């Protein structure tokens, strides 16, 4: 019989007269200190195993930048090449004050032995990681505080290429235990928590076991942090230190100090947030947006549910992932691939109506400073899944396009940076400029970082939405359209309307929706067409997203003949001659 360690952590305080308890582990390993002999054996075997990797994840731009490492033997910082052998550290900084590399002290930190004199200013987790490197014969270590000049104008470039830092490392040391950098690594500088027991009762031998590595990581503070997502995802192998045991996770197997080993199946990684497995599948695909955007949704779900101390870092902590995906899906704009803009704008969070409202203290609603049309402009509802309502490549070919806009510095007037078709289809690859879709994509990539403003030429419609939600999940309500409108437009009852509850409670019955696109159903397979509508509210000349609707219409009637299409108003949003309110800085779909 086996018990989860969580249920036996108070075993020392139990007084059970008829059960004999011994402080022996089920496998023979030191309960207090890390077995570095075993770790060195794992690393050697893993490095000589032919793992599936991406050839494109080499040093790349790191070779053109100053690349600093900690020399754990000489106890100083050195400037070197990213092609040397080194380990990277992934940990929770947690706001702990610590010695950091700056442009002012870089020469001082290059002096051999200087880190020995600064021990009081180096947190325990970093000092212990340096000991791990020494014990594994790894001379160099990368850690953000000592290897990125914190006040350098090039810091943004380091952050953008963080995936390469971890991909090029021989292995990543994961300090998965504790709440911040002062905690240290259990089994290195302090004893681990002893939770292994064997006991007998009436001839029955019982043994406690430890949760799997993935389960331990899932419940750790380290795993909940946004910055550690890409650090783990792009690492070749993870050397994970918990309060109970050390593990090695790699693409083909994992090793544990208690002697257990788990071989992964079908080449899937043991790494719970492995992005490279997605990239490997992408590299051979010639599929349309459907498959790739489903994968993007999975990545965003895993990332956006994590925590940030500074909400302004929502893109910075994901920038390495976006850079890695550029060869596959192109440039990202606030977390959305520009080449799949129509699909990306149709994002929504799936709500389980059986879960009802939770007591989560997580932030809900808008994230200030980011556009409402992007999922990065919203806090991720607890225990929800991001998906796209336009999840097929053959979206309805409407007379619709996007304008990238910006406000002119002097008079706050709108100027158009560029325009592009919202949906690329066989018959709508050109605009009036006669430029091809792919050419316009490249032009937009050079301009999108300069603006949050997104103009749409499309159709808009007002629909009546019930005031009472079917369920409410962390500030996001699931609503039905009023019965009269459902009957008028032949809308199925299963249509999903998700709107921010705080806004819905104060708004009137009718809601403004903007048409993103539609998917014509194959009547031989499906009984309805899907229409993606964005719910918006106007603040001055700017329309902000407040929700999304996936509306299902009967398939027997072509969408162009549906009342929902014929009775909607086609208009340009916004008017390029309009003037912006200076207070409307966090702009969205503009009007």
N, C-alpha and C positions, 0 to 999 in steps of 0.2 A: 504494500500500500504506500502511496506517495502523497505528500502534502506540499502545498505551495509554501515557500518560506515565509510569506507575509502572515500566514496564519500561525507561525511558530516563532515569531521574533521575540515573544515574551516567554519562551520556554524556560529561561533561567529562573524566572520568578515562580514557576509552578512547583507545587509540592505534591507529587503523585507517589504514594507509598508502594503501589503495586506495579509500577513501571520502572525498570532499570534504565537510566539514561547515561550514555557515555559521550564525552566530548570528542568523538572521532568522526572524521568525514567518511563518506561512503567510498571515496577513492583517496589514495594516500597523497595528499599535497599539503603544503604548509598553509595553515589557516591564516597566519598573521602577515606573511610577506610574499611578495610576488616571486614566482619561479622563473627566473630569467634564463635558466638553462633550457627549459621547455620553450620559452618564447623564441630564443635563438634558433631552436630546431624548427619551429613553425615557419619563421621568416625565411630560413634557408630553403625549406621545402616549397613554400609558396612562390618565392622568386624564381624557382626553377620549374614551375608549372606553367604550361602554355595557356594562360588565361585569355579570353576574348577581350580585346581592347580596341580603342579607336586610334588609328594611325594619326588622325588629324589633331589629337590632343597632345601635341608636343610642346616645347618651350614657347613657340610662337613669338608674340610681342614681348615676352619677358626678356628675350635676348637683346632687345633694343632699349631696355630700361635698366636703371640701377637696381641690382638684385642683391639684397643683404641677407645674410644668414648668421646665426649664432654659432660660433666655434666653441663647443662645449669642453674641448680639451684646453684651449688657450684662454677660455673665459673672456671672450670679447666678441664684438660684431665685425664681420668681414664683408667686403663687397666681392662677389664672385659670379660665376655663371650658373644659370638654372639647370645646367646639365650635370652638375656634381651630384653625388648621392647625399640625400638629406631626408630627415623626417619632418613632418609638419605637425603642429599642435592645434587641436580643435578643443576649445574649452569655453566656459561661460565667464566673460570678463566681469559682469555684474557691477560695474561702476567702481571697482576697487582701485584706489590710487596706486600707481606703480611706475617704475622706471620705463620711459618710452624714448624711442629714437626720434630726434628732431634734427633739423638742419643746423642747429646751434651746437649740439653735443655729439654729432656723428664722428668727429675726429677723436674725441675723448673716448667714446665707446669702442674705437678700433684698437686701443692700447691693450695688449695682452694682460690678463689678470684683473682688468677693471671691474668685471662683473663679480669677482670675489669680494671686492671692497664695497659693492652695492647690494649685498645680500639682503639687507633690511628693506630695500626698496623694490625687491623682486618678489611677487606673491608666490605662495607655496606651490600652486599648480604648475607654474613655469619652472621653478627650481626642481620639482620632482620630475617633470618631463625631461629636463636636462640630464638627470640621473638615469632615466630610462634610456636615453641616447648613449650614455657612457656604457651602460650595462649591455647594450645590444651592438656595441662597436660601430655606432653611427656618429660620426664626428660633428656633423652639422645639423642644425635644427632651425626651422622657420616658425616664428611666432609673430603675430601681427604687431604687438606693441614694440618689439625690438627690431623689426625688419621692414616696417613701413614708416618712413619719415612722417610723423603725425601732422606736421605743419607745412608739408610740401604741397605746392600746387599740383604735383603729379599724383597725389593720393587718390584722386578719382580714377586715374589710369590703373593703379594697383588694384583698386576695388573691382573695376571692370574686368580684370583678367584674373580674378581670384580663383576661378576654376582651373586655370593653368598651374597656379602655385600648388594646389593640392593634387592635381593630376600628375605632375612631374615628381612629386615626393615618392620615395621608396615605400613609405607607409605613413599613416596618420595616427598620431597618439590622441586618443579620445579620453579626456578627463570627464567621464560621464557622471561622476558623483559630485554632490555638493551644489550650492546655490551661486557661488562666485569663485573668483580666482584665488581667494585666500584659503580655500578648503583643502587643497593638496590632493595627492593621489594616494588612495588607500593601498597599503601593502608596500609602499615605497618609503615615505617619511613617517607613517603612522600605521598601527595595526589595522587590519580589516575587521569588519563585524563578523563574529563567529555565529553562524546560523546552521551549521551542519550537525546533525545528530543521528545516532543510531540507538534504538531502544527496543526492548523486548517486553512482552506481556503474555503470559499464559502460552508460551511456545511460539508466539507470533512475532517475527522480526520486522520492525518498522524503520524506515529510513527517510529523512527529509531530503528534498531536492531543491535545486535553485531554478528559478524561472529561466526560460530561454533567453539568450542574448537580446533578441529582438524585443521581447516583452519588457526586459529591464530597460532597454533604451527608450521604448515608448513612454514609460512612466517617469523618465528623468527630466530634470530641468534643462539639461543640455539639449535633449531632443525637442523641447518646446520652443527653443529660440530660433528665430528666423535666420540669423547669420550662420548657424551651424548646418543649415539644410544643404547648401551647395558644397560646404566643406566636406561633409560626409559623402555626398552624392558623386563627386568627381574623384574621390580617393581611390587609388589602386587597391589598397587593403587598409582595414581599420584595426588598430590594436586598442581594444576597448578596456578601460579600467573602471570597474564598479566597486562598490563597498564590499562585495562578496567574492569576486573572482575576476580574472583577466581572460579576455577572449581575443581571438584573431578572426576577423570576418573578411572574406575575399570573394571574388566572383564564383569560385568553384566549391568552397567548403568553409566551415568554421571550426576552430579548435578551441578547446576549453581546458582549464587547468585540472579539472577533475577527470580528464582522459577521454571525455565524450567527444565525438566528432560527427558533424552533420554534413553530408555531401548534398549539394544543391541539385535540383532536378531541372532538366531541359536548359541548362546553362543559365538559369535565373540566379541572380545574386542573392547572398544572405543580407546584403546591405539594405536596410528598410527604406532608404530614400535614394536608391540608385538611379541617377539620371542617365548614365551611360548605357544602360540596357535599352532605354528608349531610343537613344541616338544610334545604337547598333542596328535596331530594327528599321529606323528611318533611312539609314544610308542606302538600303536596297529597294526602297519603295518608290513607286511612280504613281502613288495613289493621289486622289483629290483631297480637298480639305477635310472630308469626314474623318478619316482615320487619324490624320495628323492632329486635328483639333481635339479629338477625343483624348489623345495622349497629352496635349497641352493642358486640357482641363484637369487631367489627373495630376500633373505637376503643380498646377496652380492651387488645386485643392490641398495638396500636401504642404505647400509653402504658405499660402495665405492664412491657414489656421494657426500659424506660429506667432510668437510674441516678439514685439520690438520695444526697446526702451525709448527710442526716438522714432516716432511714426514717419518722419521725413525720410527714413532709410528704407521704406517699403520697396523701392526700386533698386537702391544700392545693394541690398542684401540678396537680390535676385539677378543682379547685372551679369555675373559670371555665367549663370545659366542661360540668359538671353543671348550672350555673346556666343556661347557654344552652339546654340540652336540656329544661329544666323545662316550657316550653309544649308540648313534643312528647310527653314520656313521664312528666312529673310529677316528684315529689321522689325524689331518690336517697338510699339508706341504705347507707353504706359501699360505694358504687360500683354498687349494684343499684337499678333503678327499683322503687319500692314497688308501683306498679300492675301490675307483671309479676313479682311476688315469686316465684311458683312456678317460672317459667322462669329467673329470675335466680339462684335457689338451686341450679339444676341445672348450674352452670358446670363445665367440665372443660377440660383442656389436651389437644389432639390430639397424639398421639405417633407419629412416623414410626418404625416398627419396624426399618426398614433403616438408620437412623442410629446405632443402638446408643448406648452411653454415650459422652458427649463429655468432653473434657478441660477444659471451661470452668471458670473460677475464680469464676463468678457464684454468689451466695448462693442456697441452695435451702431448701425447707421453709417453716416458719412465720415471719411477720413479727410480732414481739412487740407487744402493745398493741392489736391489731386482731382482730376475731372470725374464727374459723376457717371460718364458713359463707360468708364473703365472699372473693372473689378478691383483694381488697386485703389480706387477712390472710395471704397467701402470696407468696413470691417467684416471679416469672414464670420458668419453665424456659426455658433458652436455646433459641432457634430453634423455638419451639412456638407453637401457635395456640389461642386461647381460643374455646370454643364452648359451646352449651347443649344438653343432652340432651333437654330438653323444648322443641323448637323449633317447635311448632305451637300455634295458639290453642285448638284443641279438645282440651284435655287432659282426662283421665278425671275425671269428677265423683265425687269421693270425699267421705266425711263427714270432711273435714279442715279445720282452720283454724289460724291462727297467733295466738299470744298474745305481745304485747310486755310484757316484764317488767322490773322493776328491784328492786334490793335496798333495803330501807328503811334509813335511816341508822343507826338505833339498834341493832336486833337482827339485821340482815342477813337478815331474812326477805323472801320474795318477795311483791311485790304486782303485780297485773295492771293494766297501763296501758290495754290495749284488745285486742280480738280481731277477726279478719277471716278470711274464707274464703280458703283457700290458692289455690284456683282459682275464678275467676268463670265460671259457665256460665249458660245460659238458665234452668235450673231451680234454681240454687243462688246466687241473688243476695242472699238475705236470711239473716240469722242469727236466733237467738232474740230478739235485741234489735229485730228488724224494721227495722233500718236498712239502707239500700241500700249496695251495694258502694262506689259512688263517695263516699258520705257518710262511710263508715268510712275510706276512703283519706285523705280530708281530715283526719279526726281523728288518724289515725296520723301524718301528716306533722308535726303539732304536738308529737308525743311521741317520735318515733324517735331524735332526736339525744340523748336523755337516757339511752339504754341500748344495750348490745350484746347483751342477753339476748333470745333468741328461743325461745318455746315452741311445740311442735307437737302438735296432736291428730291423730294419723295412725296408720298401721300400721308395725310393726317386724318384722323377720325375721332369723334367723341363717342365714348361708350359709357353706359351707366353701370356702375360697379356697386355691389352690395356694401353696406357700411360695416356689417358684422363679419369678421373673418371666420373661415372654416376652422383654422387653427392659427396660432401665433407662435413663432419660433425665434427667440432672441431678437425681437423687434421687427421681424419680417412676417407679414401676414399673408395667408393664402385666401383669396377671395373668389367669389363667383360673379359673373355678369348678371345683371338683373334679368329676370325671366323674359320680359318683353323684348329686350335686345337679343337674347339668345334665339327667340322664336323668329324675330325679324330677319336676322342674318344667318339662320340655319347653323348656329354654333352649338357644338356638342357640349354636354354637361361636364365632360372630362377635361375641358380646357383649363389651363393653369394660369392664374393671374396672381403674381406675387408683387406686393406693394409695401413700402415702408409704413408700418402701422401708425407711427406718430403723425406722419403726413396725412394718411387716410382718415384719421380720427377728426381732423380739422377741415378736410376738404368737402366739397359738395358731392352730389351723387354722380355727376358726369366727370369723366376723366379724359384728358387729352392723350391720344396715342399717336406715335409716328411709326409708319410702316417701314420695317427693315427689309423684309423679303418674305417669300412664300415658297413652299415645296409642294409642287403638284403631285398628288398621290397617284400611284399605279393602281387602278381600280381592281386589277387582278389580285393584288396583294393587300392593299390598305383600303379602308373605308372612309378615309378623310384626308384632306389637305391640311398642311400646317402653315399658319401665318404667324410671323414673329412681329410683335408690336412693342415699342418702348413707351412706357407711361412717363409723361413729363409734366412739370409745373413751370410756369413762367415767372421769372423774377426780373422785372424790367425787360430788356430786349433778349435776355438769355433764358433758354429752356434747360432745366436740369432734370436728369433722370430720377424718377422716384420708384420705378418698378419695371417689370417686364411681363409680357403675356405671350403664351403659346396657345393660339386659338385654333381649334380644329373645325374645319368646314367639310360639308359633304363632298365626296370625291366625284360624284357623277356630273357635277357642273364645273366647267373650266373656271379657274380663279378669276379671269378677266370678266366673266359673266356674273360673278357673285355680287350680291348687293353690297357687301362690305367693301369691295373694290370700287364699284360704280358710284356709290354714294359718298366716297371719301373725296376730299379736296386735294388736288395736286397743287403744291406751292413751293416756293423757294424759301428755305430757312437757313440762314437769315438773309435779310436784305443787305447787300454789300454797302449801301449808302447809310445804314443806320449808325447811330452813335452809342457806344457802350457806356454804361454806368461805371464810374471808376471803382465803386465798391464791389462790383461783380468780378472779382479776381479769379476765383476758383470756378472757371467756366466749364460748360459741358456741351451737349448738343445745342448749338446756338440758334437764336431766333431773332 
